[in-house]
Each structure stands twice: as structure tokens, then as C-alpha cells.
Amino acid sequence: MEDFPTRVADFLESLTTRIREMTVDRVARVIKLVTLGLLAFTLVGIAFIFLAVGLFRILEELVFKVCDCSQAMEISYGAVAGLLVVVGALFWSRRTRTKTEDEA
């Protein structure tokens, strides 16, 4: 009976440790992963924006050197827009069509 208080204290400590491992530690791990995911998403988004701006600047300089005109930026925007329209039309032509009840 003399080690009963020690056994009770050890039992309570192991119980609280187990409960903390099952709740707080898991939530802390999830919060850490979500935070790192948001940080990575933000950094990738900023890098994509810088890449797009840089590519437009390079294209604008190339167009300016070729035609030596004052509308080089508008021409480069139009070229990229035309390219995106062509890619969109290609994807649109390759789409799969679902049959409606009238066609079946």
C-alpha cells in the first residue's frame, strides 16, 4: 500500500500523455502541414507572377527590336492572347461530349 500514491500518479501521467498524443500532437502536426502548404502555395504563386511578367518583358523587347514601333507591348499581349485562343480552340475540339437523353 505504500507505493499506491506513486502508482496512481504514474497512471495519471501516462493517461494524460496518451490523451495528449492522440489529440494535441495530431492537431499540431496538421496545423504545421497546413501552414507549410499555404506558404509553399504563396511562394509558387509569386514565382509564377514574376515569371509571367519577365516573359512578357522579354517578348516585348523582342517585338520592339523586330518592328521598332511604339506598340510593342500591345503586340506582345496580342500574340500571347492569340496563342491562348489557339490552345483553347484545340482543347475545345478534343473535348468528349456526353449524350443527352434525346440523343441516346
N, C-alpha and C positions, 0 to 999 in steps of 0.2 A: 504493500500500500504506500510505501514511502516514495516510489517513483511514479505514482499516479498523476500528480500535477505535471511532471515532465512529459509523460506520455500524452496527456491532454494537450499541452502546449505544442508538442511536436505534431500531433494530429491536426490541430487547428492551423498550424503553419503550413503543413503540406496541403491541406484543403484549400486554403486561400491561394497558395502558389498554383495549384492546379486550376482553380477558377480563373485566376489572372491569365494563365497561359491560354485558356480556352476562349477568353473574351478580349481582354485589353491588348494582348500581344497580337492577336489576329487583326483586330481593328487598326492597330498602329501600323502593321505591315501593309494593309490595304490602303490606308491614308498615304503612306510613303510611296507606294506604287502609283497611286492616282496623281500625286504631286509631281513625281518624276515624269509621268506621261504627259501631263499638261505642260511642263517645262520643255520637254522634247518637242511637242506639237508646236509650241510657240516659236522655238528656235528654228524649226524646219520651215514654218510659215514665213518668218522674217528672211531666212536664207532664200526661199523661193521668190519673195518680193524683190530682194536685191538682185537675184539672177535675172528676173524678168526686166527690171529697169536697165541692168547692164546690157542685156541682149538688144533692147530697143535702142540704147545709145550707140552700140556698135553698128547696128543696121542703119541707123540714121546717118552715121559718119560715112558708111559705105555708099549710101544713096547720094549723099552730098558730094562725095568725090566723083561719082559717076556722072550725075547730071548738073552739078554746080548750080542748083536752084535753091530758092528760099523756102520751099515747101518740102524739104527733105523729111521732116518728122511726120508730116501728114501722109506722105507717100509710104513711109515705113509702116505706119499704123494701118494704112490701106492694104499693104502687102500681107501683113500678118492676119488681118481680118479676112482677106481673100483666101489665105491658106486654111484658116479655121473653117470657113464656109465649105471649102472643098472637102476637108476631112469630115465635117458634119454630114455633107451630102453622101459621102462614101459609107459612113456608118448607117445613115438612114436607108440607103439602098440595100444594105446587108441585114437589116433587121428581120426578125421572124414575126410572122403575122399569126395572130390567133384567130381561129374561125369563130364566128358568132353562130347563134342558133339558126339564123336564116340561111347561112351558107352551108351548114352541115347537112 
